[in-house]
Amino acid sequence: MSKTEVIQLILIHLMHVQAVKSFITLFFCLFLIISQKPGYRPNKKGHLPLSHFPAGDCSSAEIGQPRKLNGSSAEIPSYQNLHRELLLSHKRGLVLEEKPELKRVLEQRRLELHREEEMARRRPSDLETELLKRQQKLKEYEQEEIRQRENQQKIPEFVRVRDKLRRTQTLDQP
């Protein structure tokens, strides 16, 4: 490899690693944003949490009761259930947009049938026809070998031994 090819490979690898890192960072940030409950986000400096009131703005009756947050999980009881279900499905390794197994199998079968129909419709190329011819010749050769073995097994053993002896005798005599 030349130096330029090595440098190109290194740059491609670094770009790939950088893309993966940025994707992981983006995914993690999105997960944090989605997983945070509304009303429980970190406050900016100098801002009080929404549940606290300044002392001068409230009457004495309101001070004892915490203020209800807008969009909190207390307002939406199904939010906790959805979040719990998401966590459980994540632990089990289920993907939200994954199709049921039956649908996947049916789609695979349909695709295979479609491919087979397309292959049957189009005319085979010269290479394919040559390969088919060679494959047929090999099958015929294998079948012929099997027939010869079967024929030899049908011959009595003493005849086979005699033939072997004749061959060895002819080879020994120069």
Secondary structure in CASP SS format (residue, H / E / C, confidence):
PFRMAT SS
TARGET T0000
AUTHOR 0000-0000-0000
METHOD secondary structure of the structure
MODEL  1
M C 1.00
S C 1.00
K H 1.00
T H 1.00
E H 1.00
V H 1.00
I H 1.00
Q H 1.00
L H 1.00
I H 1.00
L H 1.00
I H 1.00
H H 1.00
L H 1.00
M H 1.00
H H 1.00
V H 1.00
Q H 1.00
A H 1.00
V H 1.00
K H 1.00
S H 1.00
F H 1.00
I H 1.00
T H 1.00
L H 1.00
F H 1.00
F H 1.00
C H 1.00
L H 1.00
F H 1.00
L H 1.00
I H 1.00
I H 1.00
S H 1.00
Q C 1.00
K C 1.00
P C 1.00
G C 1.00
Y C 1.00
R C 1.00
P C 1.00
N C 1.00
K C 1.00
K C 1.00
G C 1.00
H C 1.00
L C 1.00
P C 1.00
L C 1.00
S C 1.00
H C 1.00
F C 1.00
P C 1.00
A C 1.00
G C 1.00
D C 1.00
C C 1.00
S C 1.00
S H 1.00
A H 1.00
E H 1.00
I H 1.00
G C 1.00
Q C 1.00
P C 1.00
R C 1.00
K C 1.00
L C 1.00
N C 1.00
G C 1.00
S C 1.00
S C 1.00
A C 1.00
E C 1.00
I C 1.00
P H 1.00
S H 1.00
Y H 1.00
Q H 1.00
N H 1.00
L H 1.00
H H 1.00
R H 1.00
E H 1.00
L H 1.00
L H 1.00
L H 1.00
S H 1.00
H H 1.00
K H 1.00
R H 1.00
G C 1.00
L C 1.00
V C 1.00
L C 1.00
E C 1.00
E C 1.00
K C 1.00
P C 1.00
E H 1.00
L H 1.00
K H 1.00
R H 1.00
V H 1.00
L H 1.00
E H 1.00
Q H 1.00
R H 1.00
R H 1.00
L H 1.00
E H 1.00
L H 1.00
H H 1.00
R H 1.00
E H 1.00
E H 1.00
E H 1.00
M H 1.00
A H 1.00
R H 1.00
R C 1.00
R C 1.00
P C 1.00
S C 1.00
D H 1.00
L H 1.00
E H 1.00
T H 1.00
E H 1.00
L H 1.00
L H 1.00
K H 1.00
R H 1.00
Q H 1.00
Q H 1.00
K H 1.00
L H 1.00
K H 1.00
E H 1.00
Y H 1.00
E H 1.00
Q H 1.00
E H 1.00
E H 1.00
I H 1.00
R H 1.00
Q H 1.00
R H 1.00
E H 1.00
N H 1.00
Q H 1.00
Q H 1.00
K H 1.00
I C 1.00
P C 1.00
E H 1.00
F H 1.00
V H 1.00
R H 1.00
V H 1.00
R H 1.00
D H 1.00
K H 1.00
L H 1.00
R H 1.00
R H 1.00
T H 1.00
Q H 1.00
T H 1.00
L H 1.00
D H 1.00
Q C 1.00
P C 1.00
END
